[in-house]
Amino acid sequence: MTVVVVGAGILGASVAYHLACRDAPVTLIGRGPSPAAGATAGSFAWIGGTAGGEWPGGAGAESRPVPPAPADAGPRGPRGAGAVSCPPDRRTPATEGSALKWRISLSEAADTDIGALFVPVPADSGGPELSTKDVDPGWLAGVSGAAPDPERPLSQVDGLYLWLDVPAGQTGLDVSVPTVRDQVRESAESVTFQQTDDGGSPLPGGLVLTGTVLDAS
């Protein structure tokens, strides 16, 4: 019996390789001119973190060089290229009643859709957090199904996730959280969204989006 693997990207090639290591006859089928010639060829990993201190505005990501490819890696070994970034001019504080905004940028146009899930986490500062009464109720219901009452920090809202998707051929997208203006005089409030792992939990070292909302009264 011959095993046919459809798709010659990183997953298909890996499956075919391990089957062949077990002496199974394998036929690998891909639409490109060679294995890993599609999305895999232009993929990269992003590393969130700091560079000697806080990122301006508390959010950002950077690319870091990878070690040279092993001698047997072939012409498609890893390349030290690619980045995800949040330009500083899009991380300025917002005034209540306006939207918090971030710009997620890729260093190159995406070969295929690139998605990432973000979850609100408690602010590192320990100060006041943006709450369910501070954001547009329609937005809150759309991303979590939750209601504003009872009022609680966004980091305590069960099921609140931001799904960010950069379509194939695009180099980035804008992310926004609409806020509402109230009549309560209060100090600045912050919100932090952190990239999640496959299980939906905050990913250590993942991309972080941080914003601050100033009182309008």
Beta strands, then each sheet from edge to edge (+ up, - down):
strand 1: 3-6
strand 2: 26-29
strand 3: 47-48
strand 4: 61-62
strand 5: 84-85
strand 6: 94-95
strand 7: 99-106
strand 8: 114-121
strand 9: 162-166
strand 10: 172-178
strand 11: 189-195
strand 12: 208-214
sheet 1: 1+ 2+
sheet 2: 3+ 4-
sheet 3: 5+ 7- 10+
sheet 4: 6+ 12+ 11- 8+ 9-
end
